[in-house]
């Protein structure tokens, strides 16, 4: 479904939900509300437990693709004597 057809479907369902609530058919209105929530997607839903709080949406810094850490120096070469 395209975003325009989803938006039109949501508007239709909201009108049906309002009509069902006006006629005191609350069970049908609740089913329509759930369908609307499914169409709107996760952007509107509450986050699951454990993901609520500060700092959970901050991206983690990652090295660029193909980057390798430099080699450690060989401790057996270029060793200077200990100064006393």
PyMOL Python script that loads the backbone (N, CA, C, O; Angstrom):
from pymol import cmd

cmd.read_pdbstr("""\
ATOM      1  N   UNK A   1       0.837  -1.185   0.000  1.00  0.00           N
ATOM      2  CA  UNK A   1       0.000   0.000   0.000  1.00  0.00           C
ATOM      3  C   UNK A   1       0.880   1.246   0.000  1.00  0.00           C
ATOM      4  O   UNK A   1       1.907   1.304   0.675  1.00  0.00           O
ATOM      5  N   UNK A   2       0.461   2.213  -0.753  1.00  0.00           N
ATOM      6  CA  UNK A   2       1.203   3.469  -0.757  1.00  0.00           C
ATOM      7  C   UNK A   2       0.792   4.302   0.451  1.00  0.00           C
ATOM      8  O   UNK A   2      -0.222   4.023   1.091  1.00  0.00           O
ATOM      9  N   UNK A   3       1.576   5.313   0.753  1.00  0.00           N
ATOM     10  CA  UNK A   3       1.279   6.137   1.924  1.00  0.00           C
ATOM     11  C   UNK A   3      -0.030   6.896   1.748  1.00  0.00           C
ATOM     12  O   UNK A   3      -0.730   7.154   2.728  1.00  0.00           O
ATOM     13  N   UNK A   4      -0.372   7.261   0.505  1.00  0.00           N
ATOM     14  CA  UNK A   4      -1.638   7.969   0.273  1.00  0.00           C
ATOM     15  C   UNK A   4      -2.826   7.048   0.507  1.00  0.00           C
ATOM     16  O   UNK A   4      -3.825   7.463   1.096  1.00  0.00           O
ATOM     17  N   UNK A   5      -2.728   5.801   0.052  1.00  0.00           N
ATOM     18  CA  UNK A   5      -3.843   4.874   0.258  1.00  0.00           C
ATOM     19  C   UNK A   5      -3.980   4.510   1.735  1.00  0.00           C
ATOM     20  O   UNK A   5      -5.091   4.314   2.225  1.00  0.00           O
ATOM     21  N   UNK A   6      -2.867   4.421   2.435  1.00  0.00           N
ATOM     22  CA  UNK A   6      -2.927   4.163   3.878  1.00  0.00           C
ATOM     23  C   UNK A   6      -3.592   5.334   4.582  1.00  0.00           C
ATOM     24  O   UNK A   6      -4.419   5.139   5.472  1.00  0.00           O
ATOM     25  N   UNK A   7      -3.232   6.556   4.184  1.00  0.00           N
ATOM     26  CA  UNK A   7      -3.817   7.751   4.802  1.00  0.00           C
ATOM     27  C   UNK A   7      -5.327   7.800   4.544  1.00  0.00           C
ATOM     28  O   UNK A   7      -6.100   8.111   5.450  1.00  0.00           O
ATOM     29  N   UNK A   8      -5.750   7.492   3.310  1.00  0.00           N
ATOM     30  CA  UNK A   8      -7.187   7.476   2.998  1.00  0.00           C
ATOM     31  C   UNK A   8      -7.906   6.410   3.818  1.00  0.00           C
ATOM     32  O   UNK A   8      -9.006   6.641   4.320  1.00  0.00           O
ATOM     33  N   UNK A   9      -7.280   5.243   3.950  1.00  0.00           N
ATOM     34  CA  UNK A   9      -7.891   4.152   4.723  1.00  0.00           C
ATOM     35  C   UNK A   9      -8.020   4.545   6.194  1.00  0.00           C
ATOM     36  O   UNK A   9      -9.021   4.224   6.835  1.00  0.00           O
ATOM     37  N   UNK A  10      -7.025   5.230   6.727  1.00  0.00           N
ATOM     38  CA  UNK A  10      -7.080   5.676   8.122  1.00  0.00           C
ATOM     39  C   UNK A  10      -8.226   6.661   8.311  1.00  0.00           C
ATOM     40  O   UNK A  10      -8.943   6.594   9.309  1.00  0.00           O
ATOM     41  N   UNK A  11      -8.402   7.577   7.356  1.00  0.00           N
ATOM     42  CA  UNK A  11      -9.501   8.551   7.452  1.00  0.00           C
ATOM     43  C   UNK A  11     -10.850   7.837   7.418  1.00  0.00           C
ATOM     44  O   UNK A  11     -11.754   8.185   8.178  1.00  0.00           O
ATOM     45  N   UNK A  12     -10.992   6.828   6.533  1.00  0.00           N
ATOM     46  CA  UNK A  12     -12.229   6.048   6.470  1.00  0.00           C
ATOM     47  C   UNK A  12     -12.492   5.336   7.796  1.00  0.00           C
ATOM     48  O   UNK A  12     -13.607   5.368   8.315  1.00  0.00           O
ATOM     49  N   UNK A  13     -11.468   4.700   8.334  1.00  0.00           N
ATOM     50  CA  UNK A  13     -11.632   3.963   9.590  1.00  0.00           C
ATOM     51  C   UNK A  13     -11.966   4.901  10.745  1.00  0.00           C
ATOM     52  O   UNK A  13     -12.759   4.547  11.617  1.00  0.00           O
ATOM     53  N   UNK A  14     -11.367   6.100  10.762  1.00  0.00           N
ATOM     54  CA  UNK A  14     -11.681   7.058  11.824  1.00  0.00           C
ATOM     55  C   UNK A  14     -13.136   7.502  11.744  1.00  0.00           C
ATOM     56  O   UNK A  14     -13.789   7.671  12.774  1.00  0.00           O
ATOM     57  N   UNK A  15     -13.649   7.691  10.530  1.00  0.00           N
ATOM     58  CA  UNK A  15     -15.059   8.066  10.367  1.00  0.00           C
ATOM     59  C   UNK A  15     -15.961   6.929  10.833  1.00  0.00           C
ATOM     60  O   UNK A  15     -16.958   7.166  11.515  1.00  0.00           O
ATOM     61  N   UNK A  16     -15.614   5.687  10.467  1.00  0.00           N
ATOM     62  CA  UNK A  16     -16.399   4.532  10.912  1.00  0.00           C
ATOM     63  C   UNK A  16     -16.336   4.386  12.426  1.00  0.00           C
ATOM     64  O   UNK A  16     -17.336   4.042  13.058  1.00  0.00           O
ATOM     65  N   UNK A  17     -15.168   4.645  13.015  1.00  0.00           N
ATOM     66  CA  UNK A  17     -15.011   4.544  14.461  1.00  0.00           C
ATOM     67  C   UNK A  17     -15.880   5.587  15.161  1.00  0.00           C
ATOM     68  O   UNK A  17     -16.522   5.283  16.167  1.00  0.00           O
ATOM     69  N   UNK A  18     -15.907   6.814  14.638  1.00  0.00           N
ATOM     70  CA  UNK A  18     -16.738   7.863  15.232  1.00  0.00           C
ATOM     71  C   UNK A  18     -18.216   7.494  15.133  1.00  0.00           C
ATOM     72  O   UNK A  18     -18.977   7.725  16.072  1.00  0.00           O
ATOM     73  N   UNK A  19     -18.622   6.923  14.001  1.00  0.00           N
ATOM     74  CA  UNK A  19     -20.019   6.512  13.840  1.00  0.00           C
ATOM     75  C   UNK A  19     -20.361   5.375  14.793  1.00  0.00           C
ATOM     76  O   UNK A  19     -21.449   5.351  15.367  1.00  0.00           O
ATOM     77  N   UNK A  20     -19.439   4.433  14.962  1.00  0.00           N
ATOM     78  CA  UNK A  20     -19.683   3.312  15.876  1.00  0.00           C
ATOM     79  C   UNK A  20     -19.768   3.796  17.316  1.00  0.00           C
ATOM     80  O   UNK A  20     -20.597   3.310  18.085  1.00  0.00           O
ATOM     81  N   UNK A  21     -18.921   4.744  17.686  1.00  0.00           N
ATOM     82  CA  UNK A  21     -18.971   5.281  19.049  1.00  0.00           C
ATOM     83  C   UNK A  21     -20.254   6.079  19.267  1.00  0.00           C
ATOM     84  O   UNK A  21     -20.830   6.045  20.354  1.00  0.00           O
ATOM     85  N   UNK A  22     -20.702   6.796  18.239  1.00  0.00           N
ATOM     86  CA  UNK A  22     -21.941   7.575  18.367  1.00  0.00           C
ATOM     87  C   UNK A  22     -23.152   6.662  18.521  1.00  0.00           C
ATOM     88  O   UNK A  22     -24.123   7.027  19.185  1.00  0.00           O
ATOM     89  N   UNK A  23     -23.102   5.474  17.913  1.00  0.00           N
ATOM     90  CA  UNK A  23     -24.220   4.534  18.035  1.00  0.00           C
ATOM     91  C   UNK A  23     -24.016   3.563  19.199  1.00  0.00           C
ATOM     92  O   UNK A  23     -24.698   2.541  19.286  1.00  0.00           O
ATOM     93  N   UNK A  24     -23.084   3.881  20.087  1.00  0.00           N
ATOM     94  CA  UNK A  24     -22.798   3.088  21.299  1.00  0.00           C
ATOM     95  C   UNK A  24     -22.339   1.658  20.994  1.00  0.00           C
ATOM     96  O   UNK A  24     -22.562   0.753  21.799  1.00  0.00           O
ATOM     97  N   UNK A  25     -21.710   1.450  19.852  1.00  0.00           N
ATOM     98  CA  UNK A  25     -21.119   0.154  19.514  1.00  0.00           C
ATOM     99  C   UNK A  25     -19.615   0.249  19.803  1.00  0.00           C
ATOM    100  O   UNK A  25     -18.792   0.378  18.897  1.00  0.00           O
ATOM    101  N   UNK A  26     -19.291   0.181  21.089  1.00  0.00           N
ATOM    102  CA  UNK A  26     -17.916   0.442  21.518  1.00  0.00           C
ATOM    103  C   UNK A  26     -16.959  -0.694  21.164  1.00  0.00           C
ATOM    104  O   UNK A  26     -15.763  -0.464  20.983  1.00  0.00           O
ATOM    105  N   UNK A  27     -17.475  -1.912  21.065  1.00  0.00           N
ATOM    106  CA  UNK A  27     -16.609  -3.029  20.682  1.00  0.00           C
ATOM    107  C   UNK A  27     -16.119  -2.858  19.244  1.00  0.00           C
ATOM    108  O   UNK A  27     -14.947  -3.090  18.950  1.00  0.00           O
ATOM    109  N   UNK A  28     -17.020  -2.455  18.354  1.00  0.00           N
ATOM    110  CA  UNK A  28     -16.621  -2.211  16.961  1.00  0.00           C
ATOM    111  C   UNK A  28     -15.671  -1.020  16.882  1.00  0.00           C
ATOM    112  O   UNK A  28     -14.711  -1.032  16.112  1.00  0.00           O
ATOM    113  N   UNK A  29     -15.944   0.008  17.684  1.00  0.00           N
ATOM    114  CA  UNK A  29     -15.064   1.182  17.699  1.00  0.00           C
ATOM    115  C   UNK A  29     -13.663   0.797  18.173  1.00  0.00           C
ATOM    116  O   UNK A  29     -12.669   1.311  17.661  1.00  0.00           O
ATOM    117  N   UNK A  30     -13.584  -0.102  19.145  1.00  0.00           N
ATOM    118  CA  UNK A  30     -12.276  -0.542  19.643  1.00  0.00           C
ATOM    119  C   UNK A  30     -11.528  -1.343  18.575  1.00  0.00           C
ATOM    120  O   UNK A  30     -10.316  -1.189  18.422  1.00  0.00           O
ATOM    121  N   UNK A  31     -12.247  -2.202  17.830  1.00  0.00           N
ATOM    122  CA  UNK A  31     -11.604  -2.955  16.744  1.00  0.00           C
ATOM    123  C   UNK A  31     -11.084  -2.010  15.663  1.00  0.00           C
ATOM    124  O   UNK A  31      -9.987  -2.196  15.136  1.00  0.00           O
ATOM    125  N   UNK A  32     -11.886  -0.995  15.340  1.00  0.00           N
ATOM    126  CA  UNK A  32     -11.453  -0.018  14.339  1.00  0.00           C
ATOM    127  C   UNK A  32     -10.246   0.768  14.836  1.00  0.00           C
ATOM    128  O   UNK A  32      -9.334   1.061  14.064  1.00  0.00           O
ATOM    129  N   UNK A  33     -10.236   1.110  16.122  1.00  0.00           N
ATOM    130  CA  UNK A  33      -9.088   1.816  16.704  1.00  0.00           C
ATOM    131  C   UNK A  33      -7.822   0.978  16.584  1.00  0.00           C
ATOM    132  O   UNK A  33      -6.753   1.506  16.277  1.00  0.00           O
ATOM    133  N   UNK A  34      -7.939  -0.324  16.826  1.00  0.00           N
ATOM    134  CA  UNK A  34      -6.783  -1.213  16.714  1.00  0.00           C
ATOM    135  C   UNK A  34      -6.296  -1.314  15.265  1.00  0.00           C
ATOM    136  O   UNK A  34      -5.091  -1.371  15.016  1.00  0.00           O
ATOM    137  N   UNK A  35      -7.230  -1.336  14.315  1.00  0.00           N
ATOM    138  CA  UNK A  35      -6.837  -1.361  12.904  1.00  0.00           C
ATOM    139  C   UNK A  35      -6.105  -0.080  12.522  1.00  0.00           C
ATOM    140  O   UNK A  35      -5.127  -0.113  11.775  1.00  0.00           O
ATOM    141  N   UNK A  36      -6.584   1.047  13.040  1.00  0.00           N
ATOM    142  CA  UNK A  36      -5.923   2.332  12.766  1.00  0.00           C
ATOM    143  C   UNK A  36      -4.511   2.320  13.336  1.00  0.00           C
ATOM    144  O   UNK A  36      -3.571   2.773  12.683  1.00  0.00           O
ATOM    145  N   UNK A  37      -4.360   1.803  14.550  1.00  0.00           N
ATOM    146  CA  UNK A  37      -3.035   1.743  15.176  1.00  0.00           C
ATOM    147  C   UNK A  37      -2.096   0.852  14.365  1.00  0.00           C
ATOM    148  O   UNK A  37      -0.910   1.158  14.237  1.00  0.00           O
ATOM    149  N   UNK A  38      -2.618  -0.252  13.813  1.00  0.00           N
ATOM    150  CA  UNK A  38      -1.785  -1.132  12.982  1.00  0.00           C
ATOM    151  C   UNK A  38      -1.334  -0.432  11.708  1.00  0.00           C
ATOM    152  O   UNK A  38      -0.200  -0.613  11.263  1.00  0.00           O
ATOM    153  N   UNK A  39      -2.219   0.367  11.123  1.00  0.00           N
ATOM    154  CA  UNK A  39      -1.868   1.069   9.889  1.00  0.00           C
ATOM    155  C   UNK A  39      -0.887   2.208  10.134  1.00  0.00           C
ATOM    156  O   UNK A  39      -0.020   2.475   9.301  1.00  0.00           O
ATOM    157  N   UNK A  40      -1.020   2.877  11.271  1.00  0.00           N
ATOM    158  CA  UNK A  40      -0.130   4.006  11.552  1.00  0.00           C
ATOM    159  C   UNK A  40       1.289   3.540  11.813  1.00  0.00           C
ATOM    160  O   UNK A  40       2.239   4.283  11.562  1.00  0.00           O
ATOM    161  N   UNK A  41       1.448   2.343  12.305  1.00  0.00           N
ATOM    162  CA  UNK A  41       2.783   1.792  12.471  1.00  0.00           C
ATOM    163  C   UNK A  41       3.407   2.095  13.819  1.00  0.00           C
ATOM    164  O   UNK A  41       2.773   2.679  14.697  1.00  0.00           O
ATOM    165  N   UNK A  42       4.684   1.680  13.973  1.00  0.00           N
ATOM    166  CA  UNK A  42       5.352   1.779  15.270  1.00  0.00           C
ATOM    167  C   UNK A  42       5.710   3.198  15.678  1.00  0.00           C
ATOM    168  O   UNK A  42       6.080   3.413  16.832  1.00  0.00           O
ATOM    169  N   UNK A  43       5.617   4.174  14.784  1.00  0.00           N
ATOM    170  CA  UNK A  43       5.992   5.546  15.138  1.00  0.00           C
ATOM    171  C   UNK A  43       5.045   6.131  16.176  1.00  0.00           C
ATOM    172  O   UNK A  43       5.403   7.075  16.880  1.00  0.00           O
ATOM    173  N   UNK A  44       3.841   5.579  16.278  1.00  0.00           N
ATOM    174  CA  UNK A  44       2.851   6.131  17.187  1.00  0.00           C
ATOM    175  C   UNK A  44       2.771   5.319  18.478  1.00  0.00           C
ATOM    176  O   UNK A  44       2.270   5.809  19.490  1.00  0.00           O
ATOM    177  N   UNK A  45       3.258   4.092  18.449  1.00  0.00           N
ATOM    178  CA  UNK A  45       3.131   3.208  19.608  1.00  0.00           C
ATOM    179  C   UNK A  45       4.119   3.567  20.709  1.00  0.00           C
ATOM    180  O   UNK A  45       5.113   4.258  20.485  1.00  0.00           O
ATOM    181  N   UNK A  46       3.814   3.075  21.906  1.00  0.00           N
ATOM    182  CA  UNK A  46       4.739   3.242  23.026  1.00  0.00           C
ATOM    183  C   UNK A  46       5.930   2.310  22.814  1.00  0.00           C
ATOM    184  O   UNK A  46       5.765   1.215  22.276  1.00  0.00           O
ATOM    185  N   UNK A  47       7.124   2.726  23.229  1.00  0.00           N
ATOM    186  CA  UNK A  47       8.270   1.826  23.105  1.00  0.00           C
ATOM    187  C   UNK A  47       8.147   0.674  24.103  1.00  0.00           C
ATOM    188  O   UNK A  47       7.549   0.843  25.166  1.00  0.00           O
ATOM    189  N   UNK A  48       8.700  -0.487  23.775  1.00  0.00           N
ATOM    190  CA  UNK A  48       8.627  -1.610  24.699  1.00  0.00           C
ATOM    191  C   UNK A  48       9.445  -1.332  25.958  1.00  0.00           C
ATOM    192  O   UNK A  48      10.375  -0.526  25.928  1.00  0.00           O
ATOM    193  N   UNK A  49       9.105  -1.995  27.064  1.00  0.00           N
ATOM    194  CA  UNK A  49       9.868  -1.781  28.295  1.00  0.00           C
ATOM    195  C   UNK A  49      11.342  -2.104  28.088  1.00  0.00           C
ATOM    196  O   UNK A  49      11.688  -3.041  27.369  1.00  0.00           O
ATOM    197  N   UNK A  50      12.191  -1.331  28.714  1.00  0.00           N
ATOM    198  CA  UNK A  50      13.624  -1.506  28.572  1.00  0.00           C
ATOM    199  C   UNK A  50      14.212  -0.550  27.565  1.00  0.00           C
ATOM    200  O   UNK A  50      15.421  -0.319  27.572  1.00  0.00           O
ATOM    201  N   UNK A  51      13.391   0.014  26.696  1.00  0.00           N
ATOM    202  CA  UNK A  51      13.864   0.990  25.729  1.00  0.00           C
ATOM    203  C   UNK A  51      13.389   2.392  26.091  1.00  0.00           C
ATOM    204  O   UNK A  51      13.670   3.351  25.372  1.00  0.00           O
ATOM    205  N   UNK A  52      12.677   2.509  27.194  1.00  0.00           N
ATOM    206  CA  UNK A  52      12.215   3.827  27.603  1.00  0.00           C
ATOM    207  C   UNK A  52      13.290   4.451  28.483  1.00  0.00           C
ATOM    208  O   UNK A  52      13.891   3.763  29.307  1.00  0.00           O
ATOM    209  N   UNK A  53      13.529   5.705  28.322  1.00  0.00           N
ATOM    210  CA  UNK A  53      14.505   6.389  29.147  1.00  0.00           C
ATOM    211  C   UNK A  53      15.438   7.230  28.311  1.00  0.00           C
ATOM    212  O   UNK A  53      15.325   7.282  27.086  1.00  0.00           O
ATOM    213  N   UNK A  54      16.344   7.875  28.973  1.00  0.00           N
ATOM    214  CA  UNK A  54      17.257   8.777  28.289  1.00  0.00           C
ATOM    215  C   UNK A  54      18.391   8.003  27.634  1.00  0.00           C
ATOM    216  O   UNK A  54      18.890   7.026  28.192  1.00  0.00           O
ATOM    217  N   UNK A  55      18.789   8.440  26.465  1.00  0.00           N
ATOM    218  CA  UNK A  55      19.965   7.894  25.815  1.00  0.00           C
ATOM    219  C   UNK A  55      19.752   6.642  24.999  1.00  0.00           C
ATOM    220  O   UNK A  55      20.717   6.112  24.448  1.00  0.00           O
ATOM    221  N   UNK A  56      18.524   6.139  24.892  1.00  0.00           N
ATOM    222  CA  UNK A  56      18.337   4.908  24.136  1.00  0.00           C
ATOM    223  C   UNK A  56      18.287   5.157  22.636  1.00  0.00           C
ATOM    224  O   UNK A  56      18.483   4.226  21.856  1.00  0.00           O
ATOM    225  N   UNK A  57      18.032   6.382  22.218  1.00  0.00           N
ATOM    226  CA  UNK A  57      17.941   6.677  20.788  1.00  0.00           C
ATOM    227  C   UNK A  57      19.212   7.319  20.249  1.00  0.00           C
ATOM    228  O   UNK A  57      19.246   7.723  19.087  1.00  0.00           O
ATOM    229  N   UNK A  58      20.252   7.423  21.062  1.00  0.00           N
ATOM    230  CA  UNK A  58      21.497   8.045  20.629  1.00  0.00           C
ATOM    231  C   UNK A  58      22.298   7.021  19.826  1.00  0.00           C
ATOM    232  O   UNK A  58      22.569   5.929  20.327  1.00  0.00           O
ATOM    233  N   UNK A  59      22.680   7.352  18.591  1.00  0.00           N
ATOM    234  CA  UNK A  59      23.444   6.377  17.803  1.00  0.00           C
ATOM    235  C   UNK A  59      24.844   6.172  18.375  1.00  0.00           C
ATOM    236  O   UNK A  59      25.444   7.088  18.938  1.00  0.00           O
ATOM    237  N   UNK A  60      25.341   4.967  18.220  1.00  0.00           N
ATOM    238  CA  UNK A  60      26.670   4.620  18.710  1.00  0.00           C
ATOM    239  C   UNK A  60      27.686   4.951  17.618  1.00  0.00           C
ATOM    240  O   UNK A  60      27.471   4.636  16.448  1.00  0.00           O
ATOM    241  N   UNK A  61      28.788   5.585  18.005  1.00  0.00           N
ATOM    242  CA  UNK A  61      29.830   5.933  17.032  1.00  0.00           C
ATOM    243  C   UNK A  61      30.512   4.664  16.545  1.00  0.00           C
ATOM    244  O   UNK A  61      30.899   3.810  17.343  1.00  0.00           O
ATOM    245  N   UNK A  62      30.653   4.548  15.244  1.00  0.00           N
ATOM    246  CA  UNK A  62      31.298   3.383  14.647  1.00  0.00           C
ATOM    247  C   UNK A  62      32.404   3.851  13.715  1.00  0.00           C
ATOM    248  O   UNK A  62      32.291   4.915  13.107  1.00  0.00           O
ATOM    249  N   UNK A  63      33.477   3.069  13.596  1.00  0.00           N
ATOM    250  CA  UNK A  63      34.549   3.457  12.665  1.00  0.00           C
ATOM    251  C   UNK A  63      34.057   3.349  11.225  1.00  0.00           C
ATOM    252  O   UNK A  63      33.106   2.618  10.951  1.00  0.00           O
ATOM    253  N   UNK A  64      34.695   4.067  10.304  1.00  0.00           N
ATOM    254  CA  UNK A  64      34.292   3.981   8.897  1.00  0.00           C
ATOM    255  C   UNK A  64      34.460   2.567   8.358  1.00  0.00           C
ATOM    256  O   UNK A  64      35.233   1.769   8.889  1.00  0.00           O
ATOM    257  N   UNK A  65      33.731   2.281   7.308  1.00  0.00           N
ATOM    258  CA  UNK A  65      33.786   0.957   6.708  1.00  0.00           C
ATOM    259  C   UNK A  65      35.179   0.682   6.140  1.00  0.00           C
ATOM    260  O   UNK A  65      35.747   1.532   5.454  1.00  0.00           O
ATOM    261  N   UNK A  66      35.722  -0.480   6.419  1.00  0.00           N
ATOM    262  CA  UNK A  66      37.035  -0.853   5.906  1.00  0.00           C
ATOM    263  C   UNK A  66      38.194  -0.373   6.769  1.00  0.00           C
ATOM    264  O   UNK A  66      39.347  -0.661   6.449  1.00  0.00           O
ATOM    265  N   UNK A  67      37.925   0.345   7.849  1.00  0.00           N
ATOM    266  CA  UNK A  67      38.985   0.865   8.706  1.00  0.00           C
ATOM    267  C   UNK A  67      39.530  -0.255   9.571  1.00  0.00           C
ATOM    268  O   UNK A  67      38.774  -1.059  10.116  1.00  0.00           O
ATOM    269  N   UNK A  68      40.858  -0.302   9.693  1.00  0.00           N
ATOM    270  CA  UNK A  68      41.507  -1.285  10.556  1.00  0.00           C
ATOM    271  C   UNK A  68      42.362  -0.521  11.554  1.00  0.00           C
ATOM    272  O   UNK A  68      42.988   0.474  11.188  1.00  0.00           O
ATOM    273  N   UNK A  69      42.405  -0.961  12.802  1.00  0.00           N
ATOM    274  CA  UNK A  69      43.254  -0.265  13.771  1.00  0.00           C
ATOM    275  C   UNK A  69      44.723  -0.430  13.404  1.00  0.00           C
ATOM    276  O   UNK A  69      45.101  -1.460  12.846  1.00  0.00           O
ATOM    277  N   UNK A  70      45.558   0.561  13.703  1.00  0.00           N
ATOM    278  CA  UNK A  70      46.977   0.447  13.359  1.00  0.00           C
ATOM    279  C   UNK A  70      47.644  -0.659  14.172  1.00  0.00           C
ATOM    280  O   UNK A  70      47.201  -0.999  15.269  1.00  0.00           O
ATOM    281  N   UNK A  71      48.719  -1.213  13.608  1.00  0.00           N
ATOM    282  CA  UNK A  71      49.442  -2.272  14.302  1.00  0.00           C
ATOM    283  C   UNK A  71      50.159  -1.694  15.508  1.00  0.00           C
ATOM    284  O   UNK A  71      50.607  -0.548  15.497  1.00  0.00           O
ATOM    285  N   UNK A  72      50.257  -2.494  16.526  1.00  0.00           N
ATOM    286  CA  UNK A  72      51.011  -2.079  17.707  1.00  0.00           C
ATOM    287  C   UNK A  72      52.500  -2.130  17.379  1.00  0.00           C
ATOM    288  O   UNK A  72      52.930  -2.976  16.595  1.00  0.00           O
ATOM    289  N   UNK A  73      53.286  -1.240  17.963  1.00  0.00           N
ATOM    290  CA  UNK A  73      54.721  -1.260  17.672  1.00  0.00           C
ATOM    291  C   UNK A  73      55.383  -2.501  18.275  1.00  0.00           C
ATOM    292  O   UNK A  73      54.951  -3.030  19.300  1.00  0.00           O
ATOM    293  N   UNK A  74      56.439  -2.940  17.606  1.00  0.00           N
ATOM    294  CA  UNK A  74      57.196  -4.083  18.087  1.00  0.00           C
ATOM    295  C   UNK A  74      58.082  -3.606  19.230  1.00  0.00           C
ATOM    296  O   UNK A  74      58.914  -2.720  19.037  1.00  0.00           O
ATOM    297  N   UNK A  75      57.918  -4.169  20.392  1.00  0.00           N
ATOM    298  CA  UNK A  75      58.664  -3.730  21.567  1.00  0.00           C
ATOM    299  C   UNK A  75      60.136  -4.140  21.517  1.00  0.00           C
ATOM    300  O   UNK A  75      60.939  -3.630  22.298  1.00  0.00           O
ATOM    301  N   UNK A  76      60.499  -5.043  20.625  1.00  0.00           N
ATOM    302  CA  UNK A  76      61.877  -5.512  20.566  1.00  0.00           C
ATOM    303  C   UNK A  76      62.757  -4.635  19.670  1.00  0.00           C
ATOM    304  O   UNK A  76      63.965  -4.863  19.598  1.00  0.00           O
ATOM    305  N   UNK A  77      62.198  -3.664  19.003  1.00  0.00           N
ATOM    306  CA  UNK A  77      62.990  -2.778  18.153  1.00  0.00           C
ATOM    307  C   UNK A  77      62.942  -1.366  18.714  1.00  0.00           C
ATOM    308  O   UNK A  77      62.006  -0.986  19.417  1.00  0.00           O
ATOM    309  N   UNK A  78      63.973  -0.600  18.388  1.00  0.00           N
ATOM    310  CA  UNK A  78      64.062   0.800  18.812  1.00  0.00           C
ATOM    311  C   UNK A  78      63.925   0.966  20.324  1.00  0.00           C
ATOM    312  O   UNK A  78      63.325   1.922  20.815  1.00  0.00           O
ATOM    313  N   UNK A  79      64.499   0.007  21.039  1.00  0.00           N
ATOM    314  CA  UNK A  79      64.429   0.086  22.494  1.00  0.00           C
ATOM    315  C   UNK A  79      65.600   0.924  22.980  1.00  0.00           C
ATOM    316  O   UNK A  79      66.756   0.604  22.701  1.00  0.00           O
ATOM    317  N   UNK A  80      65.313   1.967  23.686  1.00  0.00           N
ATOM    318  CA  UNK A  80      66.364   2.804  24.247  1.00  0.00           C
ATOM    319  C   UNK A  80      66.676   2.302  25.650  1.00  0.00           C
ATOM    320  O   UNK A  80      65.826   1.740  26.341  1.00  0.00           O
ATOM    321  N   UNK A  81      67.899   2.519  26.035  1.00  0.00           N
ATOM    322  CA  UNK A  81      68.297   2.120  27.376  1.00  0.00           C
ATOM    323  C   UNK A  81      67.591   2.964  28.427  1.00  0.00           C
ATOM    324  O   UNK A  81      67.127   4.072  28.158  1.00  0.00           O
ATOM    325  N   UNK A  82      67.527   2.424  29.589  1.00  0.00           N
ATOM    326  CA  UNK A  82      66.869   3.125  30.674  1.00  0.00           C
ATOM    327  C   UNK A  82      67.765   4.225  31.202  1.00  0.00           C
ATOM    328  O   UNK A  82      68.925   3.969  31.526  1.00  0.00           O
ATOM    329  N   UNK A  83      67.266   5.427  31.295  1.00  0.00           N
ATOM    330  CA  UNK A  83      68.057   6.552  31.791  1.00  0.00           C
ATOM    331  C   UNK A  83      68.013   6.562  33.302  1.00  0.00           C
ATOM    332  O   UNK A  83      66.968   6.392  33.929  1.00  0.00           O
ATOM    333  N   UNK A  84      69.240   6.778  33.880  1.00  0.00           N
ATOM    334  CA  UNK A  84      69.290   6.808  35.345  1.00  0.00           C
ATOM    335  C   UNK A  84      69.810   8.105  35.825  1.00  0.00           C
ATOM    336  O   UNK A  84      69.924   8.317  37.032  1.00  0.00           O
TER     337      UNK A  84
END
""", "prot")
cmd.dss("prot")
cmd.show_as("cartoon", "prot")
cmd.util.cbc("prot")
cmd.orient("prot")
